[in-house]
Amino acid sequence: MMNLEEQRQLILSGAMYNDLTDELVQVRERTVLATDRYNASFGQPSPVRGALLRDLLRHAGAGAHFEPTFRCEFGFNISVGDNFYANFDCVMLDGGGITIGDNVLFGPRVGIYTSNHAIHPVERAAGACYAKPVVIGDNVWIGGGVSINQNVTIGDNSIVGSGSVVTRSIPANAIAAGVPARVLREITDADRTDYLDTI
């Protein structure tokens, strides 16, 4: 019988695991209560909300913020960097691990899904799952309603357009959109405006 940390490591390894163990069911229940406390703290001072978020996630950088309602599966496999911002209704199934860099923006209703059920119906009914990581670099903007599937990396400075479904990695400095998302073009110095000169 594996303890919770051994099960966490098995999930992170990408191997098949039993999603129905008592330990995983209990941690999911605790995570629901922890996200309820975090969501209910909206409007309280930043240090209070930051402490609740640090208790919930593996790592929460300075200024990290989720608008209500935020939901995650475990929380212990999520790391978000400094100045991370997620608009409302963000969902993260984090079995495979979710790593998000600094200065990342999420529009409303972004979902990240690192976990997947077994393909064979008998295995699926028995609780068999597997998970693969999602990694998002620095300075990334994810538009509203985007779904990000397992085993994907989104490179630094990239943008993913609203409503996209990301099923494969996106390089740095790219604009991608669609179902499935594909690279539309590179972000270059030609995209710079005079905004910084005006502030």
C-alpha positions as CSV (number, residue, x, y, z in Angstrom):
1,M,0.0,0.0,0.0
2,M,1.5,3.3,-1.1
3,N,1.3,6.4,1.0
4,L,0.1,9.7,-0.4
5,E,3.6,11.0,-1.4
6,E,4.4,7.7,-3.1
7,Q,1.1,8.0,-5.0
8,R,1.9,11.6,-5.9
9,Q,5.3,10.6,-7.3
10,L,3.7,7.7,-9.3
11,I,1.2,10.1,-10.8
12,L,4.0,12.6,-11.7
13,S,5.9,9.8,-13.4
14,G,3.3,9.4,-16.1
15,A,2.5,5.7,-15.2
16,M,-1.0,4.4,-14.8
17,Y,-2.4,4.9,-11.3
18,N,-5.6,4.2,-9.4
19,D,-7.6,7.4,-9.2
20,L,-10.0,5.9,-6.6
21,T,-7.6,5.2,-3.7
22,D,-8.9,6.4,-0.3
23,E,-5.9,8.8,0.0
24,L,-6.6,10.5,-3.4
25,V,-10.3,10.8,-2.7
26,Q,-9.6,12.4,0.7
27,V,-7.0,14.8,-0.7
28,R,-9.5,15.9,-3.4
29,E,-12.1,16.5,-0.7
30,R,-9.6,18.6,1.3
31,T,-8.7,20.5,-1.8
32,V,-12.4,21.4,-2.5
33,L,-12.6,22.8,1.1
34,A,-9.3,24.7,0.6
35,T,-10.4,26.3,-2.7
36,D,-13.7,27.2,-1.0
37,R,-11.7,29.1,1.7
38,Y,-9.5,30.8,-0.9
39,N,-12.5,31.8,-3.1
40,A,-14.4,33.1,-0.1
41,S,-11.5,35.3,0.9
42,F,-12.0,37.5,-2.1
43,G,-11.8,41.1,-1.0
44,Q,-9.7,40.4,2.0
45,P,-6.1,41.8,2.3
46,S,-3.6,40.4,-0.1
47,P,-1.4,38.8,2.7
48,V,-4.5,36.7,3.9
49,R,-5.3,35.5,0.4
50,G,-1.6,34.9,-0.4
51,A,-1.3,32.7,2.7
52,L,-4.4,30.6,1.7
53,L,-3.0,30.2,-1.8
54,R,0.4,29.1,-0.5
55,D,-1.3,26.5,1.7
56,L,-3.2,25.2,-1.4
57,L,-0.5,25.1,-4.1
58,R,3.0,23.6,-4.2
59,H,4.3,27.1,-5.0
60,A,2.6,30.5,-5.3
61,G,4.8,33.4,-6.4
62,A,4.5,37.0,-5.2
63,G,1.3,38.6,-6.3
64,A,-0.3,35.4,-7.6
65,H,-4.0,35.8,-7.8
66,F,-7.1,33.8,-9.0
67,E,-10.4,35.5,-9.3
68,P,-13.3,33.4,-7.9
69,T,-14.1,30.7,-8.7
70,F,-10.9,28.7,-8.8
71,R,-10.9,24.9,-8.7
72,C,-8.1,22.3,-8.8
73,E,-7.8,18.6,-8.3
74,F,-5.0,18.3,-5.8
75,G,-3.1,21.6,-5.7
76,F,0.1,20.0,-4.6
77,N,1.3,19.7,-8.2
78,I,0.7,23.3,-9.1
79,S,3.5,26.0,-9.2
80,V,2.7,29.5,-10.3
81,G,5.2,32.3,-10.7
82,D,5.3,35.9,-9.6
83,N,2.5,38.2,-10.9
84,F,0.3,35.3,-12.1
85,Y,-3.3,36.4,-12.7
86,A,-6.2,34.1,-13.6
87,N,-9.6,35.6,-14.3
88,F,-12.7,33.8,-13.1
89,D,-13.6,30.1,-13.3
90,C,-10.1,28.7,-13.8
91,V,-9.9,24.9,-13.5
92,M,-6.7,22.9,-13.1
93,L,-6.5,19.1,-13.0
94,D,-2.9,18.9,-11.8
95,G,-2.1,15.2,-11.4
96,G,0.7,15.4,-14.0
97,G,2.1,18.7,-12.7
98,I,1.4,22.3,-13.8
99,T,4.3,24.8,-13.8
100,I,3.5,28.4,-14.8
101,G,6.1,31.2,-15.1
102,D,6.1,34.8,-14.1
103,N,3.8,37.5,-15.5
104,V,1.3,35.1,-16.9
105,L,-2.3,36.2,-17.6
106,F,-5.3,33.9,-18.0
107,G,-8.7,35.0,-19.4
108,P,-11.9,33.7,-17.9
109,R,-12.7,30.0,-17.9
110,V,-9.2,28.6,-18.7
111,G,-8.9,24.9,-18.1
112,I,-5.7,22.9,-17.8
113,Y,-6.1,19.1,-17.9
114,T,-3.0,17.0,-17.1
115,S,-5.0,13.9,-16.1
116,N,-6.7,11.4,-18.4
117,H,-8.7,8.3,-17.9
118,A,-7.7,4.9,-19.3
119,I,-8.9,4.2,-22.9
120,H,-10.2,0.7,-22.2
121,P,-13.6,0.8,-20.6
122,V,-12.9,-1.9,-18.0
123,E,-9.7,-0.2,-16.9
124,R,-11.5,3.2,-16.9
125,A,-14.3,1.8,-14.7
126,A,-11.6,0.5,-12.3
127,G,-10.2,4.0,-11.8
128,A,-7.1,3.7,-14.1
129,C,-5.7,7.1,-15.1
130,Y,-2.5,8.6,-16.3
131,A,-1.2,12.1,-16.3
132,K,1.4,14.2,-18.2
133,P,2.7,17.7,-17.3
134,V,1.8,21.2,-18.6
135,V,4.5,23.9,-18.6
136,I,3.7,27.5,-19.4
137,G,6.7,29.9,-19.7
138,D,7.1,33.6,-18.6
139,N,5.0,36.5,-20.0
140,V,2.3,34.3,-21.6
141,W,-1.2,35.4,-22.2
142,I,-3.9,32.7,-22.4
143,G,-7.3,34.0,-23.8
144,G,-10.7,33.2,-22.3
145,G,-12.2,29.8,-22.7
146,V,-8.9,28.0,-23.6
147,S,-8.5,24.4,-22.9
148,I,-4.9,23.1,-22.4
149,N,-4.4,19.4,-22.6
150,Q,-1.7,17.2,-21.0
151,N,1.9,17.0,-22.2
152,V,2.0,20.5,-23.6
153,T,4.6,23.3,-23.2
154,I,3.7,26.9,-24.1
155,G,6.9,29.0,-24.6
156,D,7.8,32.4,-23.2
157,N,6.0,35.5,-24.4
158,S,3.4,33.6,-26.4
159,I,-0.3,34.2,-26.8
160,V,-3.1,31.7,-27.2
161,G,-6.3,33.0,-28.6
162,S,-9.7,32.7,-26.9
163,G,-11.6,29.4,-27.3
164,S,-8.6,27.5,-28.5
165,V,-7.8,23.9,-27.6
166,V,-4.1,23.3,-27.1
167,T,-3.1,19.7,-27.8
168,R,0.5,20.2,-28.7
169,S,3.4,22.5,-27.7
170,I,3.6,26.1,-28.8
171,P,7.0,27.7,-29.2
172,A,8.1,30.9,-27.6
173,N,7.2,34.3,-29.1
174,A,4.2,32.9,-31.0
175,I,0.5,33.7,-31.5
176,A,-1.5,30.5,-31.7
177,A,-5.3,29.9,-32.0
178,G,-7.8,27.4,-33.2
179,V,-9.2,23.9,-32.5
180,P,-6.7,22.4,-32.3
181,A,-4.5,25.5,-31.7
182,R,-1.8,26.1,-34.3
183,V,0.8,28.8,-34.6
184,L,-0.5,31.8,-36.7
185,R,2.6,34.0,-36.6
186,E,5.6,35.1,-34.6
187,I,5.6,38.0,-32.2
188,T,8.3,40.5,-33.2
189,D,9.5,44.0,-32.5
190,A,7.0,45.2,-35.1
191,D,4.3,44.4,-32.5
192,R,5.7,47.0,-30.1
193,T,3.7,50.2,-29.7
194,D,4.6,53.5,-28.1
195,Y,2.7,52.6,-24.9
196,L,5.7,52.5,-22.6
197,D,6.7,56.0,-23.8
198,T,3.4,57.4,-22.5
199,I,3.6,56.2,-18.9
